[in-house]
Amino acid sequence: MGTRINPHWLKRVGDLIAGKHPIDETRECAPATRWLVAQMSRQNIPFKIITVGAGVERVTTLADVCPFCKQKLP
């Protein structure tokens, strides 16, 4: 039996993608991360994946902002 992704999360994040809103999601669920990356890739939305540690990844469309201190990168 596979891991099920929360349908409320799928709808919320799907709406963000459809509306071209910024995305900054920290996920420890690999299927959810794969779904998010696949959806953004299909829509040609640029993103970064930041490995936080212990199997946790952060997926963000905010490529010009430091994921830790939130300061704009040069």
N, C-alpha and C positions, 0 to 999 in steps of 0.2 A: 504494500500500500504506500503510495507516494505522499509527500507532504502537501497539504492543502494550504493555499494562500488565502488570507483573510479577504473576503469579497468586499468589505467596506474599504479596506486599504486599496484594493484594486480599483474601485470606483473613484476614490479620492485622488489617487495618483494618476489614473487615466484621465480624469477631468483636468488636472494640471497640465498633462501632456497635450491634450486636445486644445486647451486654451493658451498654449505656448507660455505658461507661467514658469518661473524659476522652480527648480527642484533641488532639494537638499535632504536626502533620505539616508539615515543610518540603519543598516539592516544586518541581522545575524542569520537570516533565513536565506540560504543560497537560492532556492527556487524563486523567491520574490526578487532577489537581486538580478537573477538571469532574466526574469520577465521584464523588469524595468529597463535593463540594458537593451534587450531585444526591441522593446517598444520605441525607445528613443533612437535606436539605430535605424529602425524602419522609417521614422519620421525625419531622419537626418538632423537630429538635435545634438549639438556638441555637448559632451559631458566628460567628467573625470571620475575615476574610481580611486579612492584613497583607502588603503589598507590601514585600519585603526589598530588591529591586533586581536588575537584570540578568536580569529574567524569572523570578525566584524568588519564590514566594509561600508564606506560612505560613498554614495553616488550623488554627484552634484553637477548642475549646469552652470554654477557660479565659478567659472574657470579663472576669473580675475580677482578672486577673494581668497585670502588664506583660510583654510577650513578650520583652523584652530583659534586664531586671534580675531578673525573676521575683518582684518585690515585689507584694504585694496592693495593688490600686488603691483609693483612697478612695471 
